[in-house]
Amino acid sequence: MNCIALWTGDLDRTLETVPWISGLAGSSVMITGAGGLVCSSVADLLIRYNETHPAPVRIIAAGRSEKRIRERFGEYAERPYFTFAPYDATKAGVDIPVRPDYIIHGAGNSSPDLIAREPVETMAGNFSGLYYLLEYARENAVKRLLYISSSEVYGKKESPDPFREGQYGYIDLLVPRNSYAVGKRAAETLCVSFAAEYGVESVVVRPGHVYGPAAAERDRHVSVQWAYDAARGKDIVMKSDGGQVRSYCYCLDVASAILTVLLKGQSGQAYNISDPGAVISIRQMAEIMAVQLRTEAAAENEMKIFNPMSNSSLDGSRLAGLGWKAAVDAGTGLEHTIRILKERIREEKRDGM
């Protein structure tokens, strides 16, 4: 099975778990950060819905580079239901060519190297980028805005139990790496503040650790880098003991969770995105992917970009209460990720010859 067929099969399997996506038919959805791992997966899911149903969802793919967006979505970027909108979360104001009924906001620095190198832009983009979108939603009668936050808002805690919404640990405010977590916390509060003062409907999702073949190789998340290493037949090198526990989730399952909360979530509430079958340690993830696994000591500059949470596992029961469930388990998702990346790498080599 080639990579297109494999990805299409995962899209169809995921769509079967979220029949309520039909509630978006005839509506327009703006997706910021549409070139990234999570939001490009949301767009892919909506594209597949459009290609298999008579009443399409209009997709407004917002990002900094039209060239990159069009390369990412190929022929589908030329469909009548697909529109590009220039958008930069670090710039003031919003200029959208088509008024959206819904906004999914996922733009901003999330790659660990960018967070460490650009803590100011990371924090400012999280807050001010959302502020201008909420202002736009208020002035243009947008039905609902969904903000993609992060499990990092929870901080550190001693208990090994998964985080439930409303349980928060410690975050050191004077560490620049925490610009991401603190910015996400402030942005969530901004959402509920706009609801309280202006009646703007918004919901929040908190993904754990997302993986999948939609990730670009420039993404420095460890799950992405290891997937590309495994696809190239390289050793996976772990820079810790791998005991940190994470909630992993396949990118298409994260996309279906986002669309579920957009349509069925309670305004002003946050929802963890967590596949209960994929709450595993970093070492366990590495062992599933690895051709060969070895451990090395982390350099000082590498340690500065590490997620400081030893246990960022999430309780996903609130999301499950909306009817959501994962379609792709961790073993299958990681296997499909590596197979698709292998074929993509082979195609790039052929094209480069």
Contacts in CASP RR format, 6 or more apart in sequence:
PFRMAT RR
TARGET T0000
AUTHOR 0000-0000-0000
METHOD contacts of the structure
MODEL  1
MNCIALWTGDLDRTLETVPWISGLAGSSVMITGAGGLVCSSVADLLIRYN
ETHPAPVRIIAAGRSEKRIRERFGEYAERPYFTFAPYDATKAGVDIPVRP
DYIIHGAGNSSPDLIAREPVETMAGNFSGLYYLLEYARENAVKRLLYISS
SEVYGKKESPDPFREGQYGYIDLLVPRNSYAVGKRAAETLCVSFAAEYGV
ESVVVRPGHVYGPAAAERDRHVSVQWAYDAARGKDIVMKSDGGQVRSYCY
CLDVASAILTVLLKGQSGQAYNISDPGAVISIRQMAEIMAVQLRTEAAAE
NEMKIFNPMSNSSLDGSRLAGLGWKAAVDAGTGLEHTIRILKERIREEKR
DGM
2 343 0 8 1.000
3 213 0 8 1.000
3 339 0 8 1.000
3 340 0 8 1.000
3 343 0 8 1.000
3 344 0 8 1.000
6 336 0 8 1.000
6 339 0 8 1.000
6 340 0 8 1.000
7 44 0 8 1.000
7 213 0 8 1.000
7 336 0 8 1.000
7 340 0 8 1.000
8 48 0 8 1.000
10 250 0 8 1.000
10 252 0 8 1.000
10 327 0 8 1.000
10 328 0 8 1.000
10 333 0 8 1.000
10 336 0 8 1.000
11 44 0 8 1.000
11 45 0 8 1.000
11 48 0 8 1.000
11 252 0 8 1.000
12 48 0 8 1.000
12 52 0 8 1.000
13 327 0 8 1.000
13 328 0 8 1.000
14 45 0 8 1.000
14 252 0 8 1.000
14 253 0 8 1.000
14 255 0 8 1.000
14 256 0 8 1.000
14 327 0 8 1.000
14 328 0 8 1.000
15 21 0 8 1.000
15 45 0 8 1.000
15 48 0 8 1.000
15 49 0 8 1.000
15 52 0 8 1.000
15 256 0 8 1.000
16 327 0 8 1.000
17 256 0 8 1.000
17 324 0 8 1.000
17 325 0 8 1.000
17 326 0 8 1.000
17 327 0 8 1.000
18 256 0 8 1.000
18 259 0 8 1.000
18 260 0 8 1.000
18 324 0 8 1.000
20 260 0 8 1.000
20 263 0 8 1.000
20 264 0 8 1.000
21 45 0 8 1.000
21 46 0 8 1.000
21 49 0 8 1.000
21 57 0 8 1.000
21 259 0 8 1.000
21 263 0 8 1.000
22 53 0 8 1.000
23 263 0 8 1.000
24 46 0 8 1.000
24 49 0 8 1.000
24 57 0 8 1.000
24 102 0 8 1.000
24 259 0 8 1.000
24 263 0 8 1.000
25 53 0 8 1.000
25 55 0 8 1.000
25 56 0 8 1.000
25 57 0 8 1.000
26 55 0 8 1.000
26 56 0 8 1.000
26 57 0 8 1.000
26 58 0 8 1.000
27 57 0 8 1.000
27 58 0 8 1.000
27 101 0 8 1.000
27 102 0 8 1.000
27 143 0 8 1.000
28 57 0 8 1.000
28 58 0 8 1.000
28 59 0 8 1.000
28 60 0 8 1.000
28 98 0 8 1.000
28 99 0 8 1.000
28 100 0 8 1.000
28 101 0 8 1.000
28 102 0 8 1.000
29 46 0 8 1.000
29 57 0 8 1.000
29 58 0 8 1.000
29 59 0 8 1.000
29 60 0 8 1.000
29 100 0 8 1.000
29 101 0 8 1.000
29 102 0 8 1.000
29 103 0 8 1.000
29 104 0 8 1.000
30 60 0 8 1.000
30 62 0 8 1.000
30 85 0 8 1.000
30 96 0 8 1.000
30 100 0 8 1.000
30 102 0 8 1.000
30 103 0 8 1.000
30 104 0 8 1.000
31 39 0 8 1.000
31 42 0 8 1.000
31 43 0 8 1.000
31 59 0 8 1.000
31 60 0 8 1.000
31 61 0 8 1.000
31 62 0 8 1.000
31 104 0 8 1.000
31 106 0 8 1.000
32 39 0 8 1.000
32 62 0 8 1.000
32 63 0 8 1.000
32 87 0 8 1.000
32 89 0 8 1.000
32 103 0 8 1.000
32 104 0 8 1.000
32 105 0 8 1.000
32 106 0 8 1.000
32 107 0 8 1.000
32 133 0 8 1.000
33 39 0 8 1.000
33 40 0 8 1.000
33 62 0 8 1.000
33 63 0 8 1.000
33 87 0 8 1.000
33 106 0 8 1.000
33 107 0 8 1.000
33 108 0 8 1.000
34 40 0 8 1.000
34 42 0 8 1.000
34 43 0 8 1.000
34 61 0 8 1.000
34 62 0 8 1.000
34 63 0 8 1.000
34 69 0 8 1.000
34 72 0 8 1.000
35 43 0 8 1.000
35 61 0 8 1.000
35 63 0 8 1.000
35 68 0 8 1.000
35 69 0 8 1.000
35 72 0 8 1.000
36 214 0 8 1.000
36 215 0 8 1.000
36 216 0 8 1.000
36 219 0 8 1.000
37 210 0 8 1.000
37 212 0 8 1.000
37 214 0 8 1.000
37 215 0 8 1.000
37 216 0 8 1.000
37 219 0 8 1.000
37 224 0 8 1.000
37 251 0 8 1.000
38 106 0 8 1.000
38 148 0 8 1.000
38 207 0 8 1.000
38 210 0 8 1.000
38 251 0 8 1.000
38 254 0 8 1.000
38 255 0 8 1.000
38 258 0 8 1.000
39 104 0 8 1.000
39 106 0 8 1.000
39 107 0 8 1.000
39 148 0 8 1.000
40 72 0 8 1.000
40 73 0 8 1.000
40 214 0 8 1.000
41 214 0 8 1.000
41 251 0 8 1.000
41 252 0 8 1.000
41 254 0 8 1.000
41 255 0 8 1.000
42 104 0 8 1.000
42 255 0 8 1.000
42 258 0 8 1.000
42 259 0 8 1.000
43 59 0 8 1.000
43 61 0 8 1.000
43 73 0 8 1.000
44 214 0 8 1.000
44 252 0 8 1.000
44 255 0 8 1.000
45 252 0 8 1.000
45 255 0 8 1.000
45 256 0 8 1.000
45 259 0 8 1.000
46 57 0 8 1.000
46 59 0 8 1.000
46 259 0 8 1.000
47 59 0 8 1.000
47 73 0 8 1.000
47 76 0 8 1.000
47 79 0 8 1.000
47 82 0 8 1.000
49 56 0 8 1.000
49 57 0 8 1.000
50 56 0 8 1.000
50 57 0 8 1.000
50 59 0 8 1.000
50 79 0 8 1.000
50 81 0 8 1.000
51 76 0 8 1.000
56 81 0 8 1.000
57 81 0 8 1.000
58 81 0 8 1.000
58 83 0 8 1.000
58 98 0 8 1.000
59 81 0 8 1.000
59 82 0 8 1.000
59 83 0 8 1.000
60 83 0 8 1.000
60 84 0 8 1.000
60 85 0 8 1.000
60 96 0 8 1.000
60 97 0 8 1.000
60 98 0 8 1.000
60 100 0 8 1.000
61 69 0 8 1.000
61 73 0 8 1.000
61 77 0 8 1.000
61 82 0 8 1.000
61 83 0 8 1.000
61 84 0 8 1.000
61 85 0 8 1.000
62 84 0 8 1.000
62 85 0 8 1.000
62 86 0 8 1.000
62 87 0 8 1.000
62 96 0 8 1.000
62 107 0 8 1.000
63 69 0 8 1.000
63 84 0 8 1.000
63 85 0 8 1.000
63 86 0 8 1.000
63 87 0 8 1.000
63 88 0 8 1.000
63 107 0 8 1.000
64 86 0 8 1.000
64 87 0 8 1.000
64 88 0 8 1.000
66 84 0 8 1.000
66 86 0 8 1.000
69 77 0 8 1.000
69 84 0 8 1.000
70 77 0 8 1.000
70 84 0 8 1.000
73 82 0 8 1.000
76 82 0 8 1.000
77 84 0 8 1.000
83 97 0 8 1.000
83 98 0 8 1.000
85 95 0 8 1.000
85 96 0 8 1.000
85 97 0 8 1.000
85 98 0 8 1.000
86 95 0 8 1.000
87 94 0 8 1.000
87 96 0 8 1.000
87 107 0 8 1.000
88 107 0 8 1.000
89 107 0 8 1.000
89 108 0 8 1.000
89 125 0 8 1.000
89 126 0 8 1.000
89 128 0 8 1.000
89 129 0 8 1.000
89 130 0 8 1.000
90 108 0 8 1.000
90 121 0 8 1.000
90 124 0 8 1.000
90 125 0 8 1.000
90 128 0 8 1.000
90 129 0 8 1.000
92 128 0 8 1.000
92 132 0 8 1.000
93 132 0 8 1.000
93 135 0 8 1.000
93 136 0 8 1.000
94 132 0 8 1.000
94 133 0 8 1.000
94 135 0 8 1.000
94 136 0 8 1.000
96 136 0 8 1.000
99 140 0 8 1.000
99 142 0 8 1.000
100 142 0 8 1.000
101 142 0 8 1.000
101 143 0 8 1.000
102 142 0 8 1.000
102 143 0 8 1.000
102 144 0 8 1.000
102 145 0 8 1.000
102 146 0 8 1.000
102 262 0 8 1.000
103 133 0 8 1.000
103 136 0 8 1.000
103 137 0 8 1.000
103 142 0 8 1.000
103 144 0 8 1.000
103 145 0 8 1.000
103 146 0 8 1.000
104 145 0 8 1.000
104 146 0 8 1.000
104 148 0 8 1.000
104 258 0 8 1.000
104 262 0 8 1.000
105 129 0 8 1.000
105 130 0 8 1.000
105 133 0 8 1.000
105 145 0 8 1.000
105 146 0 8 1.000
105 147 0 8 1.000
105 148 0 8 1.000
106 147 0 8 1.000
106 148 0 8 1.000
107 129 0 8 1.000
108 122 0 8 1.000
108 125 0 8 1.000
108 126 0 8 1.000
109 115 0 8 1.000
109 118 0 8 1.000
109 121 0 8 1.000
109 122 0 8 1.000
109 125 0 8 1.000
109 180 0 8 1.000
110 150 0 8 1.000
110 180 0 8 1.000
110 221 0 8 1.000
111 218 0 8 1.000
111 219 0 8 1.000
111 220 0 8 1.000
111 221 0 8 1.000
112 220 0 8 1.000
112 221 0 8 1.000
112 305 0 8 1.000
112 306 0 8 1.000
112 307 0 8 1.000
113 220 0 8 1.000
113 305 0 8 1.000
114 122 0 8 1.000
114 220 0 8 1.000
115 122 0 8 1.000
115 177 0 8 1.000
115 179 0 8 1.000
115 180 0 8 1.000
115 305 0 8 1.000
116 176 0 8 1.000
116 177 0 8 1.000
116 304 0 8 1.000
116 305 0 8 1.000
119 176 0 8 1.000
119 177 0 8 1.000
119 179 0 8 1.000
119 180 0 8 1.000
120 179 0 8 1.000
122 179 0 8 1.000
122 180 0 8 1.000
122 183 0 8 1.000
123 179 0 8 1.000
123 180 0 8 1.000
123 182 0 8 1.000
123 183 0 8 1.000
126 180 0 8 1.000
126 183 0 8 1.000
126 184 0 8 1.000
126 186 0 8 1.000
126 187 0 8 1.000
127 183 0 8 1.000
127 186 0 8 1.000
127 187 0 8 1.000
127 190 0 8 1.000
130 147 0 8 1.000
130 187 0 8 1.000
130 190 0 8 1.000
130 191 0 8 1.000
131 190 0 8 1.000
133 145 0 8 1.000
134 145 0 8 1.000
134 190 0 8 1.000
134 191 0 8 1.000
134 194 0 8 1.000
134 200 0 8 1.000
134 202 0 8 1.000
136 142 0 8 1.000
137 145 0 8 1.000
137 194 0 8 1.000
137 200 0 8 1.000
137 202 0 8 1.000
138 194 0 8 1.000
138 198 0 8 1.000
138 199 0 8 1.000
138 200 0 8 1.000
142 200 0 8 1.000
143 201 0 8 1.000
144 201 0 8 1.000
144 202 0 8 1.000
144 203 0 8 1.000
144 262 0 8 1.000
144 267 0 8 1.000
145 191 0 8 1.000
145 200 0 8 1.000
145 201 0 8 1.000
145 202 0 8 1.000
145 203 0 8 1.000
146 202 0 8 1.000
146 203 0 8 1.000
146 204 0 8 1.000
146 205 0 8 1.000
146 258 0 8 1.000
146 261 0 8 1.000
146 262 0 8 1.000
147 187 0 8 1.000
147 188 0 8 1.000
147 191 0 8 1.000
147 202 0 8 1.000
147 203 0 8 1.000
147 204 0 8 1.000
147 205 0 8 1.000
148 205 0 8 1.000
148 207 0 8 1.000
148 258 0 8 1.000
149 184 0 8 1.000
149 187 0 8 1.000
149 188 0 8 1.000
149 204 0 8 1.000
149 205 0 8 1.000
149 206 0 8 1.000
149 207 0 8 1.000
149 270 0 8 1.000
150 180 0 8 1.000
150 181 0 8 1.000
150 184 0 8 1.000
150 206 0 8 1.000
150 207 0 8 1.000
150 208 0 8 1.000
151 163 0 8 1.000
151 206 0 8 1.000
151 207 0 8 1.000
151 208 0 8 1.000
151 209 0 8 1.000
151 247 0 8 1.000
151 272 0 8 1.000
151 309 0 8 1.000
151 312 0 8 1.000
151 314 0 8 1.000
152 180 0 8 1.000
152 181 0 8 1.000
152 184 0 8 1.000
152 307 0 8 1.000
152 309 0 8 1.000
152 312 0 8 1.000
153 168 0 8 1.000
153 181 0 8 1.000
153 184 0 8 1.000
153 185 0 8 1.000
153 188 0 8 1.000
153 206 0 8 1.000
154 163 0 8 1.000
154 167 0 8 1.000
154 168 0 8 1.000
154 169 0 8 1.000
154 206 0 8 1.000
154 309 0 8 1.000
154 312 0 8 1.000
155 168 0 8 1.000
155 169 0 8 1.000
155 170 0 8 1.000
155 171 0 8 1.000
155 181 0 8 1.000
155 308 0 8 1.000
155 309 0 8 1.000
155 312 0 8 1.000
156 169 0 8 1.000
156 170 0 8 1.000
156 171 0 8 1.000
156 308 0 8 1.000
156 309 0 8 1.000
156 310 0 8 1.000
157 163 0 8 1.000
157 167 0 8 1.000
157 169 0 8 1.000
157 170 0 8 1.000
157 311 0 8 1.000
160 245 0 8 1.000
160 311 0 8 1.000
161 315 0 8 1.000
162 247 0 8 1.000
162 274 0 8 1.000
162 279 0 8 1.000
162 313 0 8 1.000
162 314 0 8 1.000
162 315 0 8 1.000
162 316 0 8 1.000
163 272 0 8 1.000
163 312 0 8 1.000
163 313 0 8 1.000
163 314 0 8 1.000
163 315 0 8 1.000
164 272 0 8 1.000
164 315 0 8 1.000
164 317 0 8 1.000
164 318 0 8 1.000
165 206 0 8 1.000
165 269 0 8 1.000
165 270 0 8 1.000
165 271 0 8 1.000
165 272 0 8 1.000
165 315 0 8 1.000
165 318 0 8 1.000
166 270 0 8 1.000
171 178 0 8 1.000
171 181 0 8 1.000
171 182 0 8 1.000
171 185 0 8 1.000
172 178 0 8 1.000
173 182 0 8 1.000
175 308 0 8 1.000
177 304 0 8 1.000
177 305 0 8 1.000
177 308 0 8 1.000
178 308 0 8 1.000
188 204 0 8 1.000
188 270 0 8 1.000
191 202 0 8 1.000
191 203 0 8 1.000
191 204 0 8 1.000
191 268 0 8 1.000
192 202 0 8 1.000
192 268 0 8 1.000
194 200 0 8 1.000
194 202 0 8 1.000
195 201 0 8 1.000
195 202 0 8 1.000
195 267 0 8 1.000
195 268 0 8 1.000
201 267 0 8 1.000
201 268 0 8 1.000
202 267 0 8 1.000
202 268 0 8 1.000
203 261 0 8 1.000
203 262 0 8 1.000
203 265 0 8 1.000
203 266 0 8 1.000
203 267 0 8 1.000
203 268 0 8 1.000
203 269 0 8 1.000
203 270 0 8 1.000
203 271 0 8 1.000
204 268 0 8 1.000
204 269 0 8 1.000
204 270 0 8 1.000
204 271 0 8 1.000
205 257 0 8 1.000
205 258 0 8 1.000
205 261 0 8 1.000
205 270 0 8 1.000
205 271 0 8 1.000
205 272 0 8 1.000
205 273 0 8 1.000
206 270 0 8 1.000
206 271 0 8 1.000
206 272 0 8 1.000
206 273 0 8 1.000
206 314 0 8 1.000
207 249 0 8 1.000
207 254 0 8 1.000
207 257 0 8 1.000
207 273 0 8 1.000
208 246 0 8 1.000
208 247 0 8 1.000
208 248 0 8 1.000
208 249 0 8 1.000
208 272 0 8 1.000
208 273 0 8 1.000
208 274 0 8 1.000
208 312 0 8 1.000
208 314 0 8 1.000
209 221 0 8 1.000
209 223 0 8 1.000
209 246 0 8 1.000
209 247 0 8 1.000
209 248 0 8 1.000
209 249 0 8 1.000
209 312 0 8 1.000
210 223 0 8 1.000
210 248 0 8 1.000
210 249 0 8 1.000
210 250 0 8 1.000
210 251 0 8 1.000
210 254 0 8 1.000
211 223 0 8 1.000
211 224 0 8 1.000
211 227 0 8 1.000
211 248 0 8 1.000
211 249 0 8 1.000
211 250 0 8 1.000
211 251 0 8 1.000
211 333 0 8 1.000
211 334 0 8 1.000
211 337 0 8 1.000
212 223 0 8 1.000
212 224 0 8 1.000
212 227 0 8 1.000
212 250 0 8 1.000
212 251 0 8 1.000
212 333 0 8 1.000
212 336 0 8 1.000
212 337 0 8 1.000
213 227 0 8 1.000
213 251 0 8 1.000
213 336 0 8 1.000
213 337 0 8 1.000
213 340 0 8 1.000
213 341 0 8 1.000
213 344 0 8 1.000
214 251 0 8 1.000
215 221 0 8 1.000
215 224 0 8 1.000
215 227 0 8 1.000
215 251 0 8 1.000
216 224 0 8 1.000
217 224 0 8 1.000
217 228 0 8 1.000
219 225 0 8 1.000
220 305 0 8 1.000
222 282 0 8 1.000
223 248 0 8 1.000
223 285 0 8 1.000
226 236 0 8 1.000
226 285 0 8 1.000
226 286 0 8 1.000
226 289 0 8 1.000
226 290 0 8 1.000
227 289 0 8 1.000
227 334 0 8 1.000
227 337 0 8 1.000
227 338 0 8 1.000
227 341 0 8 1.000
228 341 0 8 1.000
229 235 0 8 1.000
229 236 0 8 1.000
229 237 0 8 1.000
230 236 0 8 1.000
230 289 0 8 1.000
230 290 0 8 1.000
230 291 0 8 1.000
230 338 0 8 1.000
231 338 0 8 1.000
231 341 0 8 1.000
231 342 0 8 1.000
231 344 0 8 1.000
231 345 0 8 1.000
232 345 0 8 1.000
233 291 0 8 1.000
234 291 0 8 1.000
235 290 0 8 1.000
235 291 0 8 1.000
235 292 0 8 1.000
235 293 0 8 1.000
235 294 0 8 1.000
236 286 0 8 1.000
236 289 0 8 1.000
236 290 0 8 1.000
236 291 0 8 1.000
236 292 0 8 1.000
236 293 0 8 1.000
236 294 0 8 1.000
237 294 0 8 1.000
237 295 0 8 1.000
237 296 0 8 1.000
238 282 0 8 1.000
238 283 0 8 1.000
238 286 0 8 1.000
238 293 0 8 1.000
238 294 0 8 1.000
238 295 0 8 1.000
238 296 0 8 1.000
239 295 0 8 1.000
239 296 0 8 1.000
239 297 0 8 1.000
239 298 0 8 1.000
239 302 0 8 1.000
240 282 0 8 1.000
240 295 0 8 1.000
240 298 0 8 1.000
240 306 0 8 1.000
241 283 0 8 1.000
241 295 0 8 1.000
242 281 0 8 1.000
242 282 0 8 1.000
242 283 0 8 1.000
242 286 0 8 1.000
243 281 0 8 1.000
243 282 0 8 1.000
243 283 0 8 1.000
243 310 0 8 1.000
244 281 0 8 1.000
244 282 0 8 1.000
244 307 0 8 1.000
244 309 0 8 1.000
244 310 0 8 1.000
244 311 0 8 1.000
244 312 0 8 1.000
245 279 0 8 1.000
245 280 0 8 1.000
245 281 0 8 1.000
245 310 0 8 1.000
245 311 0 8 1.000
245 312 0 8 1.000
245 313 0 8 1.000
246 279 0 8 1.000
246 280 0 8 1.000
246 281 0 8 1.000
246 282 0 8 1.000
246 285 0 8 1.000
246 312 0 8 1.000
246 313 0 8 1.000
247 272 0 8 1.000
247 273 0 8 1.000
247 274 0 8 1.000
247 275 0 8 1.000
247 278 0 8 1.000
247 279 0 8 1.000
247 312 0 8 1.000
247 313 0 8 1.000
247 314 0 8 1.000
248 275 0 8 1.000
248 278 0 8 1.000
248 279 0 8 1.000
248 280 0 8 1.000
248 285 0 8 1.000
248 330 0 8 1.000
249 257 0 8 1.000
249 273 0 8 1.000
249 274 0 8 1.000
249 275 0 8 1.000
249 278 0 8 1.000
249 326 0 8 1.000
250 275 0 8 1.000
250 278 0 8 1.000
250 326 0 8 1.000
250 327 0 8 1.000
250 328 0 8 1.000
250 330 0 8 1.000
250 333 0 8 1.000
250 337 0 8 1.000
252 327 0 8 1.000
252 328 0 8 1.000
253 273 0 8 1.000
253 275 0 8 1.000
253 326 0 8 1.000
253 327 0 8 1.000
253 328 0 8 1.000
254 273 0 8 1.000
256 324 0 8 1.000
256 327 0 8 1.000
257 271 0 8 1.000
257 273 0 8 1.000
257 319 0 8 1.000
257 324 0 8 1.000
258 273 0 8 1.000
260 319 0 8 1.000
260 322 0 8 1.000
260 323 0 8 1.000
260 324 0 8 1.000
261 271 0 8 1.000
261 319 0 8 1.000
261 322 0 8 1.000
264 322 0 8 1.000
264 323 0 8 1.000
265 271 0 8 1.000
265 322 0 8 1.000
269 318 0 8 1.000
271 316 0 8 1.000
271 318 0 8 1.000
271 319 0 8 1.000
271 322 0 8 1.000
272 314 0 8 1.000
272 315 0 8 1.000
272 316 0 8 1.000
272 318 0 8 1.000
272 319 0 8 1.000
273 314 0 8 1.000
273 316 0 8 1.000
273 319 0 8 1.000
274 313 0 8 1.000
274 314 0 8 1.000
274 315 0 8 1.000
274 316 0 8 1.000
274 319 0 8 1.000
275 326 0 8 1.000
275 329 0 8 1.000
275 330 0 8 1.000
276 316 0 8 1.000
277 326 0 8 1.000
277 329 0 8 1.000
277 330 0 8 1.000
278 326 0 8 1.000
278 329 0 8 1.000
278 330 0 8 1.000
279 313 0 8 1.000
279 314 0 8 1.000
280 330 0 8 1.000
285 330 0 8 1.000
285 334 0 8 1.000
286 293 0 8 1.000
287 293 0 8 1.000
288 330 0 8 1.000
288 331 0 8 1.000
288 334 0 8 1.000
289 334 0 8 1.000
289 338 0 8 1.000
298 306 0 8 1.000
328 336 0 8 1.000
END
